Amino acid sequence: KDGNRTDVLARNVKIYEELVPYLAELSPNAVMVTVTNPVDIMAMAACSFSGFPLERVIGTGTLLDTLRFRSFIGGAIGVSPWEVEAFVVGEHGESMVPVWSNVRVSGMELKKYVEEKGIFWDTSIEEEIIHKTRRAGWYIRLGNEHSRYAIAFSISLIVEAILEAKDKLLPVSVNQNGDYGLDGSFMSLPSKLGQNGVVETVTIGLLPEERDKLFRSSEIIMGNANAIKEYL
């Protein structure tokens, strides 16, 4: 039950190799949203097998991780997750990058918020939140075999953004084309979506150490992607 999302890579790519061209033929103008793990690499596979333009293939990416991240932050300081603005970027996996430097609570920087409210906060709390965010999916699997409700909600947010072209940033897995100097991989950055898929990928300010972690995350994705080169 425990393990890594890449454990199922070869099997899932073979399924996509058969299924995705058929779906693309049935709906040639669709926006394809991939959920299958490891989702960043599977989005790359879906793009290759479908022949769709890069902007019309999206992976759920770190959207679910971001929702969990916001929930754990909100729980730690006693506010609703909807009052927390925060992102997890990079890989949907162990190398995900929680962006602490951009966390806002009710529009206020997190550190300023906890200072004004007299809430104790230190790096140990951040480390615990990161741990829970990374491991949340596995804890659910250990208890209920697989997660379903949270990812279903994440998908609904993506579909809503596509259909209604809302001016909302969602951290989803999209093709990287020069953002932060990254190129070639699918990974999560805050993006605006519309009826033709990805409208814009937005670069947010990152601290040097956060940028380094993002580059490392990209390297891990590309390293894992080498395992499916024979299929693409």
Helices and strands as residue ranges (DSSP letters): G 5-8, H 9-26, E 32-34, H 39-50, G 54-56, E 57-59, H 63-77, G 81-83, E 84-85, E 88-89, E 97-98, G 100-102, E 104-105, E 108-109, H 110-117, H 123-144, H 149-164, E 170-177, G 179-181, E 183-194, E 197-201, H 208-225, G 226-231
